[in-house]
Amino acid sequence: MTVQPYSIEGATRPGRWLITCDHATNRVPQDICCGDLGIAPEDMARHIAYDVGAAGLARALGLALDSPVICSDFSRLVIDPNRGEDDPTLVMKLYDGTIIPANRPVGAAEVERRLDTLYRPYHDALEALAARRDDTVLLAIHSFTPCLRGRAPRPWQVGVLYSHLDDRLSRPLIDRLKAEPDLCIGDNEPYSGHLPGDSVDRHALQPGRHNTLIELRNDLIGTAEAQEYWAARLAPILSAVLSGL
């Protein structure tokens, strides 16, 4: 039986939002080196393999916003669904100081196979969900590590990422979050939200859908209780900002 490379929750929920989690899991399919990329379990458990805590947050937000959620079901190290098909970082061979042995010999044919079996089915399913209504709003959920190896600590609890091509939702969201006295908010931090060919570009910028990308620092969403807390805190803010557009 073929295993779908994604999961969907609440496909028939009526809300405008579509919550996506591109880096939901660290699963390596069995047809990729028998499910082993050749790196240590502790590396597979950290942010290089998936966005820690992001899937639980996305699902909790789906419930709070009464909207569908789609999550990938393969590690970003196998192939990164948040990159364009021609992006040189689509299949990483070195990430945050860790060499990925199983990816070192990967050539064009294997990249194409992973695109066909994992990446494209995920994006096809995402687009089908996005097209369920004319006014879909894309809410991409990610998480970031508090500190990359050899880099300065990251002070933000929440980052809001966006492209300069469309900040209609993100700009008022940042302003509203900055009004929270206990939060340090990243404005296109810890990195820029503009990446041609990524999920937001493909499913929101190109078709003209409202969109934003939220990054939570992963040490804040490591448990189900923490994920539910942040979903309960963010959902009314997101709804209020959207209603004001």
N, C-alpha and C positions, 0 to 999 in steps of 0.2 A: 504494500500500500504506500502511495506517495504521501509524504508528510508535507503539509502546506508550510511555506516559509514565513508565515505570519499568523497572527490571531486577531480576531475581531470580537469586540464586546459591544452589545447594544446597537446593533446595526439598524434597528427600527426605532431607536429613540428619536424624538422629534426636534431636539435642539439644533440650533444653527451651527454650533461648533463641530469641528472634526478634530479630535485630539489624536496626535500621532506620536509614536515613540520609535524612532529609527534605530536606536541602539538599546533595545529592551533586554537583550539576553546575551549570555556568553556561550550559547550552545554552538558546538561545531558538528555539522551533519556527518553521519557515518561515512558518506562517500567522499569526504575530505580527509584523507590520511587516517581513515578509520576513527574519525572523531577526535583527533589529537594533532594540534599544531606544533607540538614539540617544545612547548614552553612550560614552565613550572606552574603547578596549580595556584600558587599565590599570585602569579602574574595573570592567570585567567580570571582571578577573582577581583582584579582591580580595574581601573577605568580604561585601560588600554583595550580591554576585551568587550566592554559594554558600559553603559551609563548606569552606574550603581544607583538604585533606588528610583530611577526614572519610570520604569514600567508601573510600579505600584502607585506612584503619584499620578501618572496618566490615567490609570483605571479609576482612581478615586475622583479625579476631576471629571471623568466621564459621567460618573454617578451624580456628582454635585451639579453638573451643568446639563444633565439629562441628554447627553449627546454621545455619539459613537466614538469608539476608540480602536485604533489599529496599532499593533505592535509587531515589529519584526521578530523573527524566531531564528536568527542566526547571528553569530558574533560579527562585530564590525571588522575583526581581524580576518575573517573569511572573505568578505567583500563588504564595502561600506555603502549602505544604501543612501547615505547623506552626502554623496559625491556624484558628480556627473560621470557618465560612462567613459569619458576620455580623460578623467582626472588622474594624474600620476599617483595620487595617494589612494586610489580605489582599492588596491590590495597592498597593504602595508607590509614591508619587509623588516622595518625597524621602527619601533614606536616607544617614545619616552625611555630610551636606554635599553630596551629589550629587543633582541633579534628574534624574528619569527621564522624558525627553521623551515617549516613546511611551506612557507611562501617564497623562500629564496629561489627555487627552481621554476616558479610559476611563469608560464609564457602566455602568449596571446590566446592559444586554444583553450587553456584552462580558465583564463579570465572570462572568455566567452561562454564557457560552460557554466560558470558560477553566475554570470549575468542571466543566462537563460533559466536556470533552475531556482535561483534565489532572488536576485535583485529585481528582475523584471516582473515576476509574479507579485512581489510585494507592491511595487509601484502601480501595477495594473489594478490591484485590489484597492489601493489607496485612492486612485483616481475614480474608481467606480463609486466609492463612498462619497467622495467630494462632489460628484455629479448628481447626488441624490436630490439636491435642491439648488436653486439658482443663487441663493445668498449664503452659501457655506462660508464659514470663517475657519481658517486653518490655525490651530494652536499646536505648535510643535514643542514637545517636552524633552528636555535633555538634562543632564547633570554634569558638573565639573568637579575635578579633584581640587582640594584646598591648595595643593602645591605640586607643580611638576618638578621632577628631579633637577636639582641645580638651579632652580628659579626662585624668585621671591614668592612669599605666601600671597594668596589671593584674598583680599579682605571682604569681598562681596558675599552676601548670603544669596542674593537673587541677581541674575543677569537677564536683561531683556535685549535680545538681538534682533536686528532688522536690516534690511537693505535700504540704501539711500533712495532706491526707486519707489519705495512705498513704506512710509512710516506713519500712515494714518491711524493705525491702532496702537502701535508701539510707543509713539511719542506721548500721547495722553496716559498710557499705562505706566510709563516711567514716571511721569509727573505725579500720578496718584500713588504709586508705591513709595516715592521719595517723601510723601507726606507721612508715612509710617515712621514714628520716631526711633524705633529700635532696629531699623533695617539700613544696611548699606547696599545700595542698588547700583549695579553695573550697567551703564549706558553703552551698549555694544561692547561689553566686557563679560568674560575674559578674552573675547576675540570678536572680530567683526562678523555681523550677520549676513554680509553680502558675499555669496559664493556661487558664481554662475554654475548651473547644472545641479545644485543641491535640491533637496526635497521642497523647500519653500519656493525656490525659483521655479521649479518644474510644476508644482501643483497650486501655487498661489500667485507669484509675480507674473508669470506668463499668461495665465487665464484671467488675471485681474481680481483675484479674491482677497478680501481682507485677511490679514495674517499677523502673527507674532510668534516669536520663539522665546520660551522661558527656560533658563538654566538655573537649577537649584544646586547649591554646593552640596556635594554628595554626603558629607558627614552630617548633614542636617536631615537627611531622608533615608537613613539606613534601616529603619524599622517600619512596619505597617502602621503603627500608631503615629509616627512622625509624618509619614506620607499622607495619612488622613488629616492630620493637623494642618499641613500646608495646603492641601486641597480645599479644606474648609475655609482657610484664610484667603486663598487666592480667588476662589470661585465667585464670591460676591463682588470683588474688585473687578474681575474680568467682565462680569455681566454689566456692572454699572458703566464701565468705560465703553463697552460696545453700545450700550443703549444711548450714550451721549454722542455717537458719531452721526 
